[in-house]
């Protein structure tokens, strides 16, 4: 039975993480990833097997987005059924060595003596890209004819709100995943092995607050947009928690946290400490377990802020709220705006064949107790849509979830050795 080719895996991962600066995905600050760079690495590594016909390849990029392709790689099996390894992605969240106090360069792979792999994308998700590339290469090199057709989908634009032209949306729209309805999809963009049987939905928001700027020594002539924004965001959080408390089904799926709404970014138009700001922008997200309706929650949150703003205009000020009116009668205005496209969460089928095979594989590789399922309110694109279309979607992944989107991202080489073995067992045991 084949095992992870560690020299090849580390060589690929070194190259992929080396592209990291050009894979950062944050359009709001001008960071647009060039997924064509890692795509070229994967295709170069698999080129002999592509040229021989053993691996079929589709490079899918919409017109105008040629630098942002996704890859679909197929190894034909003996029978009519399929198995999909989907979701490992080429883009990464930004990393700032100085501002975030990274211990090492985030865009250079470092391998410690204890087998620690260190760098942006090790877990999320370039380590998975390198792993699945080695896995496909070895299927061909070892002469293994799988019982099921194996289809791997490596995607662009996972770390930003999904766009129809980029990433998995485009792959699905092109029909490149239609045949995966005849089997199970294993989503390879998680950590801690799992199985991860549930995720949260995400909807992003922006609270815009217009006050009245002026001299801080004359507060009667001003409305402090910063204070009003902070107070309004806290009321929004309290409202959300009252409307979307822990759900009874969360325990059954093993959610590690319940739904949440929080502010994460604040911007204030100001250039002097002694000047009261007249405009503030607070941004954040809501994470909702899949037992609630995310679209409805989004609409209701906007309505809550509309109602709060109407109260402020009438002088019906909540207790403890800051001043919203100047001596001359000017009043603050607040508005909540939904940002980008939402992504719904998923509650995986706990009785599916795909989950049974995954749990057996994890238990065999990591021990009987290791196959315990859990859920988290991290979000994955399109998984709920795929489930609605009839796909059996199951989720796993390798590395450390505590370092997701965090400074000093790291995993153990052993995680990927075991991950390779788990994929091997899934393929061997899927009937």
Buried (B, 14 or more C-beta within 10 A) or exposed (E): EBEBBBEBBBBBBBBBBBBBBBBBBBEEEEBBBBBBBBBBBBBEBBEEBBEEEBBBBBBBBBEEBEBBBBBBBBBBBEEEBBBBBBBBBBBBBBBEBEEEEBEEBBBEBBBEEEBBBBBBBBBBBBBBBBBBBBBBBBBBBEEBEBBBBBBBBBBBBBBBBBBEBBBBBBBBEBEBBEBBBBBBBBBBBBBBBBBBBBBBBBBBBBBBBBBBBBEBEEBEBBBBBBBBBBBBBEBBBEBBBEBBEBBEBBEBBBBBBBBBBEBEEBEBEBEEEEBBBBBBBBBBBBBBBBBBBBEEBBEBBBEBBEEBBEBBEEEEBEEEBBBBBBEEEBBBBBBBEBBBBBBBBBBBBBEBBBBBBBBBBBBBBBEEEBBEBBBBBBBBBBBBBBBEBEBBBBBBBBBBBEBBBBBBBBBBBBBBBBBBBBBBBBBBBBE
